Amino acid sequence: MARFEVYANTGKSNSNTPYLVDVQSDFLGGLTFRVVVPLIRTDSFPPGKLPSDFTPFFEIGGIKCMLHPAFIASVPLSELGPTIGSLREHRDKITAALDRLLGGH
């Protein structure tokens, strides 16, 4: 498990939210859960007036997705699907979105 890894969502919401991105510090790697943010299909989410730095877009497996930090969650390791890839190269965008959620600038 590594920060910014993308996992298949095996839950009930997987048709609208196909992926989850791990945002938990690797320092806490020994826990039995990971903190994740959903990657929601842009074609299944109504357009809104959320700041673009709060909901950055990514294309994964040919699917355009939006990171939505407001839906951050803790997921048991046993419920994470297979690793799809990594968004490590976008860590600054993801961290900025989490900072917006938590009161940063």
N, CA, C and O atoms as a GROMACS GRO file, in nm:
protein
  420
    1MET      N    1   0.083  -0.118   0.000
    1MET     CA    2   0.000   0.000   0.000
    1MET      C    3   0.088   0.125   0.000
    1MET      O    4   0.184   0.135   0.077
    2ALA      N    5   0.056   0.217  -0.087
    2ALA     CA    6   0.135   0.338  -0.095
    2ALA      C    7   0.045   0.458  -0.122
    2ALA      O    8  -0.057   0.448  -0.190
    3ARG      N    9   0.087   0.570  -0.068
    3ARG     CA   10   0.011   0.692  -0.087
    3ARG      C   11   0.002   0.724  -0.237
    3ARG      O   12   0.099   0.711  -0.311
    4PHE      N   13  -0.115   0.766  -0.278
    4PHE     CA   14  -0.150   0.806  -0.416
    4PHE      C   15  -0.170   0.687  -0.509
    4PHE      O   16  -0.185   0.707  -0.630
    5GLU      N   17  -0.170   0.564  -0.457
    5GLU     CA   18  -0.208   0.449  -0.539
    5GLU      C   19  -0.357   0.457  -0.567
    5GLU      O   20  -0.434   0.505  -0.484
    6VAL      N   21  -0.397   0.410  -0.683
    6VAL     CA   22  -0.538   0.408  -0.723
    6VAL      C   23  -0.584   0.263  -0.720
    6VAL      O   24  -0.518   0.174  -0.773
    7TYR      N   25  -0.700   0.242  -0.658
    7TYR     CA   26  -0.758   0.108  -0.643
    7TYR      C   27  -0.894   0.102  -0.710
    7TYR      O   28  -0.966   0.202  -0.714
    8ALA      N   29  -0.928  -0.013  -0.761
    8ALA     CA   30  -1.064  -0.035  -0.810
    8ALA      C   31  -1.159  -0.029  -0.691
    8ALA      O   32  -1.128  -0.082  -0.584
    9ASN      N   33  -1.272   0.034  -0.710
    9ASN     CA   34  -1.375   0.039  -0.607
    9ASN      C   35  -1.461  -0.085  -0.620
    9ASN      O   36  -1.529  -0.103  -0.721
   10THR      N   37  -1.460  -0.170  -0.520
   10THR     CA   38  -1.538  -0.294  -0.524
   10THR      C   39  -1.673  -0.278  -0.454
   10THR      O   40  -1.749  -0.374  -0.443
   11GLY      N   41  -1.703  -0.158  -0.406
   11GLY     CA   42  -1.829  -0.133  -0.336
   11GLY      C   43  -1.947  -0.112  -0.428
   11GLY      O   44  -1.934  -0.117  -0.551
   12LYS      N   45  -2.062  -0.088  -0.367
   12LYS     CA   46  -2.187  -0.070  -0.442
   12LYS      C   47  -2.186   0.051  -0.534
   12LYS      O   48  -2.259   0.054  -0.633
   13SER      N   49  -2.105   0.149  -0.503
   13SER     CA   50  -2.102   0.273  -0.581
   13SER      C   51  -2.006   0.268  -0.700
   13SER      O   52  -1.979   0.372  -0.761
   14ASN      N   53  -1.955   0.151  -0.733
   14ASN     CA   54  -1.848   0.143  -0.833
   14ASN      C   55  -1.891   0.184  -0.974
   14ASN      O   56  -1.805   0.215  -1.056
   15SER      N   57  -2.020   0.186  -1.005
   15SER     CA   58  -2.060   0.230  -1.139
   15SER      C   59  -2.037   0.380  -1.156
   15SER      O   60  -2.002   0.426  -1.265
   16ASN      N   61  -2.057   0.458  -1.050
   16ASN     CA   62  -2.035   0.603  -1.054
   16ASN      C   63  -1.897   0.641  -1.003
   16ASN      O   64  -1.841   0.744  -1.041
   17THR      N   65  -1.843   0.557  -0.915
   17THR     CA   66  -1.714   0.584  -0.852
   17THR      C   67  -1.625   0.462  -0.875
   17THR      O   68  -1.612   0.376  -0.787
   18PRO      N   69  -1.564   0.454  -0.992
   18PRO     CA   70  -1.489   0.332  -1.025
   18PRO      C   71  -1.358   0.315  -0.950
   18PRO      O   72  -1.306   0.204  -0.939
   19TYR      N   73  -1.304   0.427  -0.897
   19TYR     CA   74  -1.172   0.419  -0.834
   19TYR      C   75  -1.166   0.495  -0.702
   19TYR      O   76  -1.245   0.586  -0.676
   20LEU      N   77  -1.070   0.455  -0.620
   20LEU     CA   78  -1.040   0.522  -0.494
   20LEU      C   79  -0.890   0.551  -0.493
   20LEU      O   80  -0.810   0.466  -0.531
   21VAL      N   81  -0.854   0.671  -0.450
   21VAL     CA   82  -0.711   0.704  -0.441
   21VAL      C   83  -0.671   0.710  -0.294
   21VAL      O   84  -0.737   0.777  -0.213
   22ASP      N   85  -0.566   0.643  -0.260
   22ASP     CA   86  -0.512   0.637  -0.124
   22ASP      C   87  -0.442   0.769  -0.094
   22ASP      O   88  -0.350   0.808  -0.166
   23VAL      N   89  -0.484   0.836   0.013
   23VAL     CA   90  -0.422   0.964   0.050
   23VAL      C   91  -0.354   0.956   0.187
   23VAL      O   92  -0.307   1.058   0.239
   24GLN      N   93  -0.351   0.839   0.244
   24GLN     CA   94  -0.295   0.821   0.378
   24GLN      C   95  -0.142   0.820   0.374
   24GLN      O   96  -0.082   0.766   0.281
   25SER      N   97  -0.082   0.880   0.473
   25SER     CA   98   0.062   0.882   0.484
   25SER      C   99   0.118   0.740   0.493
   25SER      O  100   0.062   0.655   0.562
   26ASP      N  101   0.227   0.716   0.424
   26ASP     CA  102   0.291   0.584   0.432
   26ASP      C  103   0.347   0.557   0.571
   26ASP      O  104   0.374   0.442   0.606
   27PHE      N  105   0.364   0.663   0.650
   27PHE     CA  106   0.409   0.649   0.788
   27PHE      C  107   0.313   0.561   0.868
   27PHE      O  108   0.354   0.495   0.964
   28LEU      N  109   0.185   0.561   0.828
   28LEU     CA  110   0.083   0.483   0.899
   28LEU      C  111   0.052   0.352   0.827
   28LEU      O  112  -0.061   0.303   0.832
   29GLY      N  113   0.149   0.296   0.761
   29GLY     CA  114   0.130   0.177   0.679
   29GLY      C  115   0.091   0.051   0.755
   29GLY      O  116   0.041  -0.043   0.693
   30GLY      N  117   0.111   0.045   0.884
   30GLY     CA  118   0.080  -0.076   0.960
   30GLY      C  119  -0.065  -0.090   1.001
   30GLY      O  120  -0.102  -0.189   1.064
   31LEU      N  121  -0.149   0.007   0.968
   31LEU     CA  122  -0.290   0.002   1.005
   31LEU      C  123  -0.367  -0.094   0.914
   31LEU      O  124  -0.321  -0.127   0.805
   32THR      N  125  -0.483  -0.138   0.959
   32THR     CA  126  -0.564  -0.232   0.882
   32THR      C  127  -0.666  -0.162   0.792
   32THR      O  128  -0.759  -0.224   0.742
   33PHE      N  129  -0.648  -0.033   0.772
   33PHE     CA  130  -0.736   0.044   0.684
   33PHE      C  131  -0.653   0.149   0.614
   33PHE      O  132  -0.538   0.175   0.651
   34ARG      N  133  -0.711   0.210   0.511
   34ARG     CA  134  -0.648   0.321   0.440
   34ARG      C  135  -0.749   0.433   0.425
   34ARG      O  136  -0.869   0.408   0.412
   35VAL      N  137  -0.701   0.556   0.427
   35VAL     CA  138  -0.787   0.672   0.404
   35VAL      C  139  -0.782   0.698   0.253
   35VAL      O  140  -0.675   0.713   0.194
   36VAL      N  141  -0.901   0.704   0.193
   36VAL     CA  142  -0.911   0.718   0.048
   36VAL      C  143  -1.006   0.832   0.012
   36VAL      O  144  -1.091   0.873   0.091
   37VAL      N  145  -0.989   0.882  -0.110
   37VAL     CA  146  -1.080   0.980  -0.168
   37VAL      C  147  -1.133   0.919  -0.297
   37VAL      O  148  -1.056   0.863  -0.376
   38PRO      N  149  -1.264   0.928  -0.320
   38PRO     CA  150  -1.320   0.869  -0.441
   38PRO      C  151  -1.285   0.948  -0.566
   38PRO      O  152  -1.269   1.070  -0.564
   39LEU      N  153  -1.272   0.874  -0.675
   39LEU     CA  154  -1.259   0.930  -0.808
   39LEU      C  155  -1.391   0.901  -0.879
   39LEU      O  156  -1.418   0.788  -0.918
   40ILE      N  157  -1.472   1.005  -0.895
   40ILE     CA  158  -1.608   0.993  -0.946
   40ILE      C  159  -1.610   1.019  -1.097
   40ILE      O  160  -1.545   1.112  -1.145
   41ARG      N  161  -1.684   0.937  -1.170
   41ARG     CA  162  -1.699   0.959  -1.314
   41ARG      C  163  -1.759   1.097  -1.338
   41ARG      O  164  -1.860   1.131  -1.278
   42THR      N  165  -1.697   1.176  -1.423
   42THR     CA  166  -1.750   1.310  -1.448
   42THR      C  167  -1.886   1.305  -1.518
   42THR      O  168  -1.966   1.397  -1.502
   43ASP      N  169  -1.912   1.200  -1.595
   43ASP     CA  170  -2.041   1.191  -1.664
   43ASP      C  171  -2.154   1.145  -1.573
   43ASP      O  172  -2.269   1.140  -1.617
   44SER      N  173  -2.124   1.112  -1.448
   44SER     CA  174  -2.229   1.071  -1.355
   44SER      C  175  -2.247   1.170  -1.240
   44SER      O  176  -2.326   1.147  -1.149
   45PHE      N  177  -2.172   1.280  -1.245
   45PHE     CA  178  -2.179   1.378  -1.137
   45PHE      C  179  -2.229   1.509  -1.196
   45PHE      O  180  -2.173   1.559  -1.293
   46PRO      N  181  -2.335   1.566  -1.137
   46PRO     CA  182  -2.388   1.690  -1.193
   46PRO      C  183  -2.287   1.804  -1.183
   46PRO      O  184  -2.217   1.818  -1.083
   47PRO      N  185  -2.280   1.885  -1.290
   47PRO     CA  186  -2.187   1.998  -1.284
   47PRO      C  187  -2.225   2.091  -1.170
   47PRO      O  188  -2.343   2.110  -1.140
   48GLY      N  189  -2.125   2.146  -1.108
   48GLY     CA  190  -2.149   2.236  -0.996
   48GLY      C  191  -2.056   2.354  -1.000
   48GLY      O  192  -1.988   2.380  -1.100
   49LYS      N  193  -2.053   2.422  -0.892
   49LYS     CA  194  -1.969   2.540  -0.884
   49LYS      C  195  -1.857   2.521  -0.782
   49LYS      O  196  -1.820   2.614  -0.711
   50LEU      N  197  -1.804   2.401  -0.777
   50LEU     CA  198  -1.693   2.374  -0.687
   50LEU      C  199  -1.563   2.425  -0.750
   50LEU      O  200  -1.546   2.416  -0.871
   51PRO      N  201  -1.473   2.478  -0.668
   51PRO     CA  202  -1.345   2.526  -0.723
   51PRO      C  203  -1.268   2.414  -0.792
   51PRO      O  204  -1.266   2.301  -0.743
   52SER      N  205  -1.206   2.445  -0.905
   52SER     CA  206  -1.134   2.342  -0.981
   52SER      C  207  -1.016   2.284  -0.904
   52SER      O  208  -0.979   2.169  -0.926
   53ASP      N  209  -0.958   2.362  -0.813
   53ASP     CA  210  -0.846   2.308  -0.735
   53ASP      C  211  -0.896   2.216  -0.623
   53ASP      O  212  -0.816   2.143  -0.563
   54PHE      N  213  -1.026   2.218  -0.594
   54PHE     CA  214  -1.085   2.129  -0.495
   54PHE      C  215  -1.123   1.995  -0.557
   54PHE      O  216  -1.122   1.892  -0.490
   55THR      N  217  -1.158   1.997  -0.685
   55THR     CA  218  -1.202   1.876  -0.754
   55THR      C  219  -1.124   1.857  -0.885
   55THR      O  220  -1.181   1.869  -0.993
   56PRO      N  221  -0.994   1.828  -0.875
   56PRO     CA  222  -0.916   1.809  -0.998
   56PRO      C  223  -0.963   1.686  -1.077
   56PRO      O  224  -1.018   1.591  -1.021
   57PHE      N  225  -0.938   1.691  -1.207
   57PHE     CA  226  -0.978   1.584  -1.296
   57PHE      C  227  -0.859   1.498  -1.335
   57PHE      O  228  -0.746   1.546  -1.347
   58PHE      N  229  -0.887   1.369  -1.354
   58PHE     CA  230  -0.786   1.273  -1.397
   58PHE      C  231  -0.851   1.175  -1.492
   58PHE      O  232  -0.970   1.144  -1.479
   59GLU      N  233  -0.775   1.125  -1.587
   59GLU     CA  234  -0.825   1.019  -1.674
   59GLU      C  235  -0.754   0.890  -1.635
   59GLU      O  236  -0.631   0.882  -1.635
   60ILE      N  237  -0.834   0.790  -1.602
   60ILE     CA  238  -0.780   0.661  -1.558
   60ILE      C  239  -0.852   0.551  -1.635
   60ILE      O  240  -0.975   0.543  -1.632
   61GLY      N  241  -0.777   0.469  -1.701
   61GLY     CA  242  -0.837   0.361  -1.778
   61GLY      C  243  -0.937   0.409  -1.881
   61GLY      O  244  -1.035   0.341  -1.910
   62GLY      N  245  -0.911   0.527  -1.938
   62GLY     CA  246  -1.002   0.583  -2.038
   62GLY      C  247  -1.127   0.648  -1.981
   62GLY      O  248  -1.215   0.691  -2.056
   63ILE      N  249  -1.136   0.657  -1.849
   63ILE     CA  250  -1.252   0.717  -1.783
   63ILE      C  251  -1.211   0.849  -1.721
   63ILE      O  252  -1.118   0.854  -1.642
   64LYS      N  253  -1.281   0.957  -1.757
   64LYS     CA  254  -1.252   1.087  -1.698
   64LYS      C  255  -1.319   1.092  -1.561
   64LYS      O  256  -1.440   1.074  -1.548
   65CYS      N  257  -1.238   1.116  -1.459
   65CYS     CA  258  -1.285   1.115  -1.320
   65CYS      C  259  -1.249   1.245  -1.251
   65CYS      O  260  -1.157   1.317  -1.290
   66MET      N  261  -1.324   1.273  -1.146
   66MET     CA  262  -1.303   1.390  -1.064
   66MET      C  263  -1.273   1.344  -0.921
   66MET      O  264  -1.348   1.264  -0.865
   67LEU      N  265  -1.167   1.394  -0.863
   67LEU     CA  266  -1.137   1.370  -0.722
   67LEU      C  267  -1.236   1.452  -0.641
   67LEU      O  268  -1.254   1.571  -0.667
   68HIS      N  269  -1.301   1.391  -0.542
   68HIS     CA  270  -1.397   1.465  -0.459
   68HIS      C  271  -1.362   1.448  -0.312
   68HIS      O  272  -1.412   1.357  -0.246
   69PRO      N  273  -1.276   1.537  -0.259
   69PRO     CA  274  -1.230   1.525  -0.121
   69PRO      C  275  -1.340   1.528  -0.015
   69PRO      O  276  -1.320   1.475   0.095
   70ALA      N  277  -1.454   1.587  -0.046
   70ALA     CA  278  -1.562   1.592   0.054
   70ALA      C  279  -1.611   1.452   0.090
   70ALA      O  280  -1.673   1.434   0.195
   71PHE      N  281  -1.586   1.354   0.006
   71PHE     CA  282  -1.629   1.217   0.032
   71PHE      C  283  -1.516   1.129   0.085
   71PHE      O  284  -1.521   1.006   0.071
   72ILE      N  285  -1.416   1.190   0.147
   72ILE     CA  286  -1.304   1.116   0.204
   72ILE      C  287  -1.357   1.010   0.301
   72ILE      O  288  -1.456   1.032   0.371
   73ALA      N  289  -1.290   0.894   0.305
   73ALA     CA  290  -1.338   0.784   0.390
   73ALA      C  291  -1.221   0.695   0.431
   73ALA      O  292  -1.113   0.698   0.373
   74SER      N  293  -1.246   0.617   0.532
   74SER     CA  294  -1.154   0.516   0.578
   74SER      C  295  -1.208   0.381   0.532
   74SER      O  296  -1.325   0.348   0.557
   75VAL      N  297  -1.124   0.302   0.466
   75VAL     CA  298  -1.169   0.175   0.409
   75VAL      C  299  -1.079   0.062   0.459
   75VAL      O  300  -0.956   0.074   0.454
   76PRO      N  301  -1.138  -0.047   0.507
   76PRO     CA  302  -1.054  -0.161   0.547
   76PRO      C  303  -0.975  -0.213   0.427
   76PRO      O  304  -1.024  -0.213   0.314
   77LEU      N  305  -0.854  -0.257   0.451
   77LEU     CA  306  -0.770  -0.310   0.344
   77LEU      C  307  -0.840  -0.420   0.266
   77LEU      O  308  -0.825  -0.431   0.144
   78SER      N  309  -0.918  -0.501   0.336
   78SER     CA  310  -0.986  -0.614   0.272
   78SER      C  311  -1.091  -0.570   0.170
   78SER      O  312  -1.135  -0.650   0.089
   79GLU      N  313  -1.132  -0.443   0.175
   79GLU     CA  314  -1.234  -0.393   0.082
   79GLU      C  315  -1.177  -0.317  -0.036
   79GLU      O  316  -1.251  -0.275  -0.125
   80LEU      N  317  -1.046  -0.298  -0.039
   80LEU     CA  318  -0.985  -0.231  -0.153
   80LEU      C  319  -0.968  -0.331  -0.266
   80LEU      O  320  -0.925  -0.444  -0.245
   81GLY      N  321  -1.003  -0.288  -0.387
   81GLY     CA  322  -0.985  -0.373  -0.504
   81GLY      C  323  -0.840  -0.373  -0.548
   81GLY      O  324  -0.752  -0.325  -0.476
   82PRO      N  325  -0.816  -0.426  -0.666
   82PRO     CA  326  -0.679  -0.431  -0.717
   82PRO      C  327  -0.624  -0.292  -0.748
   82PRO      O  328  -0.699  -0.199  -0.777
   83THR      N  329  -0.493  -0.281  -0.741
   83THR     CA  330  -0.426  -0.156  -0.777
   83THR      C  331  -0.439  -0.135  -0.927
   83THR      O  332  -0.412  -0.225  -1.007
   84ILE      N  333  -0.480  -0.014  -0.964
   84ILE     CA  334  -0.498   0.021  -1.104
   84ILE      C  335  -0.377   0.100  -1.155
   84ILE      O  336  -0.339   0.089  -1.272
   85GLY      N  337  -0.319   0.178  -1.068
   85GLY     CA  338  -0.206   0.263  -1.106
   85GLY      C  339  -0.174   0.358  -0.993
   85GLY      O  340  -0.203   0.331  -0.877
   86SER      N  341  -0.113   0.470  -1.028
   86SER     CA  342  -0.072   0.568  -0.929
   86SER      C  343  -0.097   0.708  -0.981
   86SER      O  344  -0.088   0.735  -1.101
   87LEU      N  345  -0.129   0.798  -0.888
   87LEU     CA  346  -0.141   0.940  -0.919
   87LEU      C  347  -0.029   1.017  -0.849
   87LEU      O  348  -0.042   1.137  -0.824
   88ARG      N  349   0.078   0.950  -0.818
   88ARG     CA  350   0.190   1.012  -0.747
   88ARG      C  351   0.242   1.138  -0.818
   88ARG      O  352   0.281   1.234  -0.753
   89GLU      N  353   0.241   1.136  -0.951
   89GLU     CA  354   0.289   1.252  -1.024
   89GLU      C  355   0.196   1.373  -1.008
   89GLU      O  356   0.232   1.485  -1.044
   90HIS      N  357   0.075   1.350  -0.955
   90HIS     CA  358  -0.023   1.456  -0.932
   90HIS      C  359  -0.040   1.486  -0.782
   90HIS      O  360  -0.139   1.546  -0.741
   91ARG      N  361   0.058   1.446  -0.702
   91ARG     CA  362   0.046   1.461  -0.557
   91ARG      C  363   0.022   1.606  -0.515
   91ARG      O  364  -0.049   1.630  -0.417
   92ASP      N  365   0.079   1.702  -0.586
   92ASP     CA  366   0.059   1.843  -0.548
   92ASP      C  367  -0.086   1.884  -0.566
   92ASP      O  368  -0.141   1.955  -0.482
   93LYS      N  369  -0.150   1.841  -0.675
   93LYS     CA  370  -0.292   1.870  -0.698
   93LYS      C  371  -0.380   1.806  -0.591
   93LYS      O  372  -0.472   1.869  -0.538
   94ILE      N  373  -0.350   1.682  -0.559
   94ILE     CA  374  -0.430   1.609  -0.461
   94ILE      C  375  -0.412   1.670  -0.322
   94ILE      O  376  -0.509   1.687  -0.249
   95THR      N  377  -0.290   1.702  -0.287
   95THR     CA  378  -0.263   1.763  -0.157
   95THR      C  379  -0.329   1.901  -0.147
   95THR      O  380  -0.381   1.936  -0.041
   96ALA      N  381  -0.328   1.978  -0.255
   96ALA     CA  382  -0.394   2.108  -0.256
   96ALA      C  383  -0.545   2.094  -0.234
   96ALA      O  384  -0.606   2.174  -0.163
   97ALA      N  385  -0.604   1.992  -0.297
   97ALA     CA  386  -0.748   1.967  -0.280
   97ALA      C  387  -0.780   1.930  -0.135
   97ALA      O  388  -0.880   1.976  -0.079
   98LEU      N  389  -0.695   1.847  -0.074
   98LEU     CA  390  -0.716   1.812   0.066
   98LEU      C  391  -0.695   1.932   0.157
   98LEU      O  392  -0.765   1.946   0.257
   99ASP      N  393  -0.601   2.018   0.124
   99ASP     CA  394  -0.581   2.141   0.201
   99ASP      C  395  -0.704   2.230   0.196
   99ASP      O  396  -0.742   2.289   0.297
  100ARG      N  397  -0.768   2.238   0.079
  100ARG     CA  398  -0.893   2.317   0.068
  100ARG      C  399  -1.001   2.258   0.159
  100ARG      O  400  -1.072   2.332   0.226
  101LEU      N  401  -1.011   2.128   0.160
  101LEU     CA  402  -1.110   2.061   0.246
  101LEU      C  403  -1.086   2.090   0.393
  101LEU      O  404  -1.180   2.111   0.469
  102LEU      N  405  -0.962   2.090   0.432
  102LEU     CA  406  -0.926   2.101   0.573
  102LEU      C  407  -0.897   2.243   0.618
  102LEU      O  408  -0.847   2.265   0.729
  103GLY      N  409  -0.928   2.340   0.532
  103GLY     CA  410  -0.916   2.479   0.574
  103GLY      C  411  -0.793   2.551   0.528
  103GLY      O  412  -0.770   2.665   0.568
  104GLY      N  413  -0.714   2.487   0.444
  104GLY     CA  414  -0.596   2.555   0.390
  104GLY      C  415  -0.635   2.650   0.280
  104GLY      O  416  -0.753   2.665   0.248
  105HIS      N  417  -0.538   2.713   0.222
  105HIS     CA  418  -0.564   2.812   0.117
  105HIS      C  419  -0.563   2.750  -0.018
  105HIS      O  420  -0.583   2.819  -0.118
   0.00000   0.00000   0.00000
